[in-house]
Amino acid sequence: MAVGRGGGRSLGRQFGWLWAAYAVSAFGTRLAFDAFPLIAILALGAGPTQVSVLAAAGFAVGAVVAVPLGPWVEFRRKRAVMIAMDLIRCAALLSIPATFALGLLGFGQLLFVAVVVGAADIAFSAASGASLKALVRPQDLLVANGRLESTSWTALVLGPPLGGAAVGLFGPVVTVVADAVSFLLSALGIRAIGGKEPHPVRTGPASRFRAGDLLDGWRYILAGPALRPLFFNTLVNNGLIMATSPLLVILMVGELGFAPWQYGLAFAVPCVGGLIGSRLAQPLVGRFGRHRVLLTAGTLRACWLFGLAFVGPGAAGLVLVIVVEFGLITCSGVFNPVFATYRLDHTPADRVARTLSAWSVTSKLSIAAMTGLWGLLAGVTGPRTAIGIAGILILATPLLLPRRDQAPPHERELTEESRT
């Protein structure tokens, strides 16, 4: 089964099933965009504090719970882990409509499900990155990551508007059911990949899990000149962008009087830029080289956020937000698949799960911390000023990009062998 021709070539039946599984779960998740806060507000009468706690719990507590999962995933068959995480997320989400129908749904259950889903997300992402590296040839990784990235942005364009319409017609619980079913379909797609996946073997001196394994992912990231700068670049850049997201809602809907549908439009339309950028990544790398594209796209994506501090009322303000978000998302659409490929290339196969897990855990914790910090800052300075400060700080993040084109480990080994 050859799926798609992005990048000018087919990547085979096994990647086709992995891509299909990713697509259906991505659309399900985006369809249920903001379902938990809506359920908390509409069904449980939750206030702003409870909604904020619910939003932060999936990031922060879920990330802490996921810390031991990285080493555990590393020495398990990755597809089995992915199927298990899909089924766990499906079961956790289905508990919400079940208890809602019985009149037993409470805020504590929403909080628990958010944590379980957040931790399972991290374990699934770590396993899927390792699985992708095993299924796809090194020279095809950029094409594969570009297809996954374009699928993610397509889901962002279509999912929230369709989900909003479904919420209006049937209520937010229905979108949670759709999300749960998408994880079940994803598990079936991963099962259909087929072939025999070898059981990973620990190559170190110990054959059992050790407490020190918990930190292996961070040790590897911080020890090397290739991943360390990108690690800090993505943490700060993504943290500042995500921290300003709730402030933009307050500024546009609360202070400037935009209708919720206008804010949704300002969010959905620019996501087309992500689809465009992800499609451009591979030909740009082919023409200019991976390192130059990584530096250029990584620098350009830092130049847009400050513009959101100048949004005003009316049509002009709405157009400004759409233009700024479109530029930022287009640059991110180019950067993300190149970055994901670079990270996989510079991570040995027996360390991928631990490295990606450590990266995701730190990213989610930093987003939660910076979102809380910028909320406090906005309380003192106002949302517009807080957005402007984030826009100024993010201009320094290109300094954290790798200055030199570091050769992947397998290329360094080949070079050393040729010299000897």
C-alpha positions as CSV (number, residue, x, y, z in Angstrom):
1,M,0.0,0.0,0.0
2,A,1.8,3.2,-1.1
3,V,0.3,6.2,0.5
4,G,0.8,9.7,-0.9
5,R,3.6,11.1,-3.0
6,G,4.8,14.0,-0.9
7,G,8.5,14.6,-1.5
8,G,8.2,12.8,-4.9
9,R,8.4,9.2,-3.6
10,S,6.6,6.5,-1.7
11,L,7.9,5.5,1.6
12,G,6.3,2.0,1.6
13,R,3.3,0.2,3.1
14,Q,4.6,0.2,6.7
15,F,5.1,4.0,6.8
16,G,1.7,4.3,5.1
17,W,0.0,2.6,8.0
18,L,2.0,4.6,10.5
19,W,1.0,7.8,8.7
20,A,-2.7,6.8,8.6
21,A,-2.7,6.0,12.3
22,Y,-1.1,9.4,13.0
23,A,-3.6,11.2,10.8
24,V,-6.7,9.7,12.4
25,S,-5.5,10.4,16.0
26,A,-4.4,13.9,15.0
27,F,-7.8,14.8,13.5
28,G,-9.6,13.2,16.5
29,T,-7.5,15.3,19.0
30,R,-8.1,18.5,17.1
31,L,-11.8,17.8,16.8
32,A,-11.9,17.7,20.6
33,F,-9.9,20.9,20.9
34,D,-10.7,22.6,24.2
35,A,-13.3,19.9,25.1
36,F,-12.1,19.5,28.7
37,P,-12.4,23.2,29.6
38,L,-15.8,23.4,27.8
39,I,-17.0,20.4,29.8
40,A,-15.7,21.9,33.0
41,I,-17.5,25.2,32.3
42,L,-20.7,24.0,30.7
43,A,-21.3,20.7,32.6
44,L,-19.6,21.3,36.0
45,G,-19.9,25.1,36.4
46,A,-16.1,25.4,36.9
47,G,-14.6,28.9,37.4
48,P,-11.4,30.4,35.9
49,T,-9.1,28.9,38.6
50,Q,-10.3,25.4,38.0
51,V,-10.1,25.7,34.3
52,S,-6.5,27.0,34.6
53,V,-5.6,24.1,36.9
54,L,-7.1,21.6,34.4
55,A,-5.2,23.1,31.5
56,A,-1.9,23.0,33.4
57,A,-2.3,19.5,34.8
58,G,-2.1,17.8,31.5
59,F,1.2,19.5,30.8
60,A,2.9,19.6,34.2
61,V,1.6,16.6,36.2
62,G,1.4,14.4,33.1
63,A,5.0,15.3,32.3
64,V,6.2,14.4,35.8
65,V,4.3,11.1,35.6
66,A,5.9,10.4,32.3
67,V,9.5,10.7,33.5
68,P,10.1,7.0,34.1
69,L,8.3,6.0,30.9
70,G,11.2,7.1,28.6
71,P,13.7,4.4,29.8
72,W,10.8,1.9,30.0
73,V,9.8,2.5,26.4
74,E,13.4,2.3,25.2
75,F,13.6,-1.4,25.9
76,R,10.2,-2.4,24.8
77,R,8.9,-3.1,21.3
78,K,7.8,0.4,20.2
79,R,4.7,-0.5,18.2
80,A,3.4,-2.5,21.2
81,V,3.9,0.6,23.4
82,M,2.2,2.8,20.9
83,I,-0.9,0.5,20.8
84,A,-1.0,0.3,24.6
85,M,-0.8,4.1,24.9
86,D,-3.6,4.5,22.3
87,L,-5.8,2.0,24.2
88,I,-5.1,3.7,27.5
89,R,-6.1,7.1,26.1
90,C,-9.2,5.6,24.5
91,A,-10.3,4.0,27.8
92,A,-9.5,7.1,29.9
93,L,-11.5,9.4,27.5
94,L,-14.5,7.0,27.3
95,S,-14.8,7.2,31.0
96,I,-16.0,10.8,30.7
97,P,-19.1,10.2,28.6
98,A,-19.9,7.1,30.6
99,T,-19.9,8.9,34.0
100,F,-21.5,12.0,32.4
101,A,-24.5,9.8,31.2
102,L,-24.8,8.4,34.8
103,G,-24.6,11.9,36.3
104,L,-21.4,11.0,38.2
105,L,-18.9,13.2,36.3
106,G,-16.8,15.4,38.6
107,F,-13.9,17.8,38.3
108,G,-11.5,15.3,39.9
109,Q,-12.1,12.8,37.1
110,L,-11.5,15.4,34.4
111,L,-8.2,16.2,36.2
112,F,-7.2,12.5,36.4
113,V,-8.0,11.9,32.7
114,A,-6.0,15.0,31.7
115,V,-3.0,13.6,33.6
116,V,-3.3,10.1,32.2
117,V,-3.7,11.4,28.6
118,G,-0.8,13.8,29.0
119,A,1.6,11.1,30.2
120,A,0.4,8.6,27.5
121,D,1.0,11.3,24.9
122,I,4.6,11.6,25.9
123,A,5.2,7.8,25.9
124,F,3.5,7.5,22.6
125,S,5.5,10.3,21.0
126,A,8.8,8.8,22.3
127,A,7.9,5.4,20.9
128,S,6.6,6.7,17.6
129,G,9.9,8.7,17.0
130,A,11.9,5.5,17.5
131,S,9.5,3.5,15.3
132,L,9.7,6.1,12.5
133,K,13.5,5.9,12.6
134,A,13.4,2.1,12.3
135,L,10.8,2.1,9.5
136,V,12.3,4.8,7.2
137,R,15.7,5.1,5.7
138,P,17.9,8.0,7.0
139,Q,17.7,9.8,3.6
140,D,13.8,9.6,3.7
141,L,13.4,10.9,7.3
142,L,12.8,14.5,6.2
143,V,10.2,13.5,3.7
144,A,8.4,11.4,6.3
145,N,8.6,14.2,9.0
146,G,7.3,16.7,6.4
147,R,4.2,14.5,5.7
148,L,3.5,14.1,9.4
149,E,3.9,17.8,9.9
150,S,1.6,18.7,7.1
151,T,-1.0,16.3,8.5
152,S,-0.8,18.0,11.9
153,W,-1.4,21.4,10.4
154,T,-4.2,20.1,8.2
155,A,-5.8,18.7,11.3
156,L,-5.4,22.1,13.0
157,V,-7.1,23.9,10.1
158,L,-10.1,21.5,9.9
159,G,-10.5,20.1,13.4
160,P,-11.3,23.0,15.7
161,P,-14.0,24.5,13.4
162,L,-15.6,21.1,12.9
163,G,-15.3,20.4,16.6
164,G,-16.8,23.8,17.5
165,A,-19.8,23.0,15.2
166,A,-20.2,19.6,16.9
167,V,-20.0,21.1,20.3
168,G,-22.8,23.6,19.3
169,L,-25.0,20.8,18.0
170,F,-24.3,17.9,20.4
171,G,-22.3,19.2,23.3
172,P,-18.6,18.9,24.2
173,V,-18.9,15.3,25.4
174,V,-19.5,14.1,21.9
175,T,-16.1,15.4,20.7
176,V,-14.4,13.4,23.5
177,V,-16.1,10.3,22.2
178,A,-14.7,11.1,18.7
179,D,-11.3,11.6,20.1
180,A,-11.4,8.2,22.0
181,V,-12.5,6.4,18.8
182,S,-9.7,8.0,16.9
183,F,-7.2,6.5,19.3
184,L,-8.8,3.1,18.8
185,L,-8.5,3.5,15.1
186,S,-4.9,4.6,15.5
187,A,-4.1,1.4,17.5
188,L,-5.6,-0.7,14.6
189,G,-3.5,1.2,12.1
190,I,-0.3,0.6,14.0
191,R,-1.3,-3.1,14.4
192,A,-1.7,-3.3,10.6
193,I,2.0,-2.2,10.0
194,G,2.9,-5.8,10.2
195,G,6.4,-7.3,10.0
196,K,8.4,-8.6,12.9
197,E,9.7,-5.9,15.3
198,P,12.8,-7.2,17.2
199,H,12.8,-6.8,21.0
200,P,15.4,-4.2,22.0
201,V,18.3,-5.5,24.0
202,R,20.1,-3.4,26.6
203,T,23.7,-3.0,25.6
204,G,25.0,-1.6,28.9
205,P,26.5,-3.5,31.8
206,A,23.2,-3.9,33.6
207,S,20.3,-5.9,32.2
208,R,17.7,-4.4,34.4
209,F,16.2,-1.0,34.9
210,R,18.3,1.3,37.0
211,A,17.4,4.6,38.7
212,G,20.1,6.3,36.7
213,D,18.2,5.5,33.5
214,L,15.7,8.2,34.4
215,L,18.3,10.8,33.5
216,D,19.9,9.2,30.5
217,G,17.8,11.2,28.0
218,W,18.8,14.6,29.5
219,R,22.5,13.4,29.8
220,Y,22.6,12.7,26.1
221,I,20.9,15.9,25.1
222,L,23.1,18.1,27.3
223,A,26.4,16.3,26.5
224,G,26.5,16.9,22.8
225,P,27.0,20.1,20.8
226,A,24.5,19.1,18.2
227,L,21.3,18.7,20.3
228,R,22.1,21.0,23.3
229,P,21.6,24.4,21.6
230,L,18.4,23.2,19.8
231,F,17.1,21.9,23.1
232,F,17.2,25.3,24.8
233,N,16.1,27.1,21.6
234,T,12.9,25.0,21.3
235,L,12.2,25.2,25.1
236,V,12.4,29.0,25.2
237,N,10.8,29.7,21.8
238,N,7.8,27.3,22.2
239,G,7.4,28.3,25.8
240,L,7.1,32.0,25.0
241,I,4.7,31.4,22.1
242,M,2.4,29.2,24.2
243,A,2.6,31.5,27.2
244,T,1.1,34.4,25.1
245,S,-1.7,32.3,23.7
246,P,-4.1,32.8,26.6
247,L,-3.1,36.4,26.9
248,L,-4.1,36.9,23.2
249,V,-7.5,35.5,24.0
250,I,-7.9,38.0,26.9
251,L,-6.7,40.9,24.8
252,M,-8.9,40.1,21.7
253,V,-12.1,38.8,23.2
254,G,-11.9,40.5,26.6
255,E,-10.5,43.9,25.9
256,L,-11.0,44.5,22.2
257,G,-14.4,43.0,21.9
258,F,-13.8,40.4,19.2
259,A,-16.4,37.7,19.0
260,P,-15.3,34.1,19.8
261,W,-15.8,33.1,16.1
262,Q,-13.4,35.9,15.1
263,Y,-10.8,34.6,17.4
264,G,-11.3,31.1,16.1
265,L,-10.9,32.4,12.5
266,A,-7.7,34.2,13.5
267,F,-6.4,30.9,14.9
268,A,-7.6,28.5,12.1
269,V,-6.7,30.5,8.9
270,P,-3.0,30.9,9.7
271,C,-2.6,27.2,10.2
272,V,-2.7,26.9,6.4
273,G,0.8,28.4,6.6
274,G,2.0,25.4,8.5
275,L,0.7,23.2,5.8
276,I,2.6,25.3,3.2
277,G,5.8,25.4,5.2
278,S,5.9,21.7,5.8
279,R,5.5,21.1,2.1
280,L,8.3,23.5,1.3
281,A,10.8,22.0,3.9
282,Q,12.1,19.2,1.7
283,P,12.7,21.2,-1.5
284,L,14.3,24.0,0.5
285,V,16.7,21.6,2.1
286,G,17.4,20.0,-1.3
287,R,18.4,23.5,-2.7
288,F,20.0,25.2,0.2
289,G,21.1,22.5,2.6
290,R,19.7,21.4,5.9
291,H,21.7,23.5,8.3
292,R,21.1,26.8,6.3
293,V,17.3,26.1,6.3
294,L,17.4,25.2,10.0
295,L,19.1,28.5,10.9
296,T,17.0,30.6,8.5
297,A,13.6,29.2,9.5
298,G,14.6,29.1,13.2
299,T,15.5,32.8,13.0
300,L,12.5,33.9,11.0
301,R,10.0,32.2,13.3
302,A,11.3,34.4,16.2
303,C,10.5,37.7,14.4
304,W,6.7,37.6,14.4
305,L,5.5,37.4,18.0
306,F,6.2,41.0,18.8
307,G,3.6,42.1,16.2
308,L,0.8,40.8,18.3
309,A,1.4,43.5,20.9
310,F,0.0,46.0,18.3
311,V,-3.3,44.4,17.6
312,G,-6.2,46.8,17.7
313,P,-10.0,46.6,17.4
314,G,-12.0,46.0,14.2
315,A,-11.1,44.4,10.9
316,A,-7.6,45.9,10.8
317,G,-6.8,44.3,14.1
318,L,-8.1,40.9,12.9
319,V,-6.1,41.1,9.7
320,L,-2.9,42.0,11.7
321,V,-3.3,38.9,13.9
322,I,-3.9,36.6,10.9
323,V,-0.9,38.0,9.0
324,V,1.4,37.7,12.1
325,E,0.2,34.2,13.0
326,F,0.5,33.1,9.3
327,G,4.1,34.3,9.1
328,L,5.0,32.6,12.4
329,I,3.3,29.4,11.6
330,T,4.7,29.2,8.1
331,C,8.2,29.5,9.4
332,S,7.5,26.9,12.1
333,G,6.1,24.6,9.4
334,V,9.4,24.7,7.6
335,F,11.5,24.5,10.8
336,N,9.7,21.6,12.6
337,P,10.3,18.7,10.1
338,V,13.9,19.8,9.5
339,F,14.4,20.0,13.3
340,A,12.7,16.7,13.9
341,T,14.9,15.0,11.3
342,Y,18.0,16.6,12.6
343,R,17.2,15.4,16.1
344,L,16.6,11.8,15.0
345,D,19.8,11.8,12.9
346,H,21.8,12.9,15.9
347,T,20.3,10.3,18.3
348,P,21.5,6.7,18.2
349,A,18.7,4.1,17.7
350,D,19.1,2.8,21.2
351,R,18.6,6.2,22.8
352,V,15.7,7.7,20.7
353,A,12.9,6.9,23.2
354,R,14.7,8.2,26.2
355,T,15.9,11.3,24.4
356,L,12.5,12.2,22.9
357,S,10.8,11.5,26.3
358,A,13.2,13.8,28.1
359,W,12.7,16.5,25.5
360,S,8.9,16.3,25.7
361,V,8.8,16.2,29.5
362,T,11.0,19.3,29.7
363,S,9.0,21.1,27.0
364,K,5.7,20.5,28.7
365,L,7.0,21.6,32.1
366,S,8.6,24.7,30.7
367,I,5.3,25.6,28.8
368,A,3.3,25.2,32.0
369,A,5.8,27.3,34.1
370,M,6.1,30.1,31.5
371,T,2.3,30.2,31.0
372,G,1.9,30.7,34.7
373,L,4.7,33.3,34.9
374,W,3.3,35.3,32.0
375,G,-0.2,35.2,33.5
376,L,1.3,36.8,36.6
377,L,3.1,39.3,34.5
378,A,0.0,40.2,32.6
379,G,-1.8,40.8,35.9
380,V,0.7,43.5,36.7
381,T,1.4,45.0,33.2
382,G,-1.7,44.0,31.2
383,P,-1.8,41.4,28.4
384,R,-0.6,43.7,25.7
385,T,2.6,44.6,27.5
386,A,3.2,41.0,28.6
387,I,2.9,39.9,24.9
388,G,5.3,42.6,23.9
389,I,7.9,41.5,26.5
390,A,7.6,37.9,25.2
391,G,8.0,39.2,21.6
392,I,11.2,41.0,22.6
393,L,12.7,38.1,24.5
394,I,12.0,35.6,21.7
395,L,14.2,37.7,19.4
396,A,17.2,36.3,21.3
397,T,16.4,32.6,20.7
398,P,18.2,32.4,17.3
399,L,21.4,32.8,19.3
400,L,20.7,29.3,20.7
401,L,20.6,27.6,17.3
402,P,23.6,25.5,16.4
403,R,26.2,27.6,14.6
404,R,27.9,24.7,12.8
405,D,26.5,21.8,10.8
406,Q,27.2,18.9,13.1
407,A,27.6,15.6,11.4
408,P,25.2,12.9,12.6
409,P,26.9,10.0,14.7
410,H,26.6,7.5,11.9
411,E,28.3,9.9,9.4
412,R,31.1,10.5,11.8
413,E,31.6,6.8,12.2
414,L,31.8,6.3,8.5
415,T,34.3,9.2,8.2
416,E,36.5,7.7,10.9
417,E,36.4,4.2,9.2
418,S,37.3,5.7,5.8
419,R,40.3,7.5,7.4
420,T,41.6,4.3,9.0
